[in-house]
């Protein structure tokens, strides 16, 4: 049942605000210069298929993985950072759901703002 729901959510997102067929060059640049470095440095050590680690069943290294999410659900709700688990995790609002964990610790406010802007604006995620 859960996989059917996840597939349906992914299909709806791919047809709606998930991502335009021809992405805006500014969205691509924002992702490559601001978002990708954050994900690589602070997230993909534990959430990447490439490193064979997907803590919580969540990988953050492909469009499909980000939109499908992990054990807790989709990591990102396009256009809605306030409903996105990724934003909740980096804000550290729940004791058992704080990312990145120690020793790296919480992201700076400016880094969190980058993720919130990215999600609010679409988000652009390049195909794998």
HELIX and SHEET records of a PDB file:
HELIX    1   1 UNK A    2  UNK A   15  1                                  14    
HELIX    2   2 UNK A   25  UNK A   30  1                                   6    
HELIX    3   3 UNK A   31  UNK A   35  3                                   5    
HELIX    4   4 UNK A   36  UNK A   38  1                                   3    
HELIX    5   5 UNK A   39  UNK A   43  3                                   5    
HELIX    6   6 UNK A   55  UNK A   57  5                                   3    
HELIX    7   7 UNK A   63  UNK A   68  1                                   6    
HELIX    8   8 UNK A   81  UNK A   83  5                                   3    
HELIX    9   9 UNK A   85  UNK A   91  1                                   7    
HELIX   10  10 UNK A  109  UNK A  120  1                                  12    
SHEET    1   A 2 UNK A  47  UNK A  48  0                                        
SHEET    2   A 2 UNK A  53  UNK A  54 -1                                        
END                                                                             
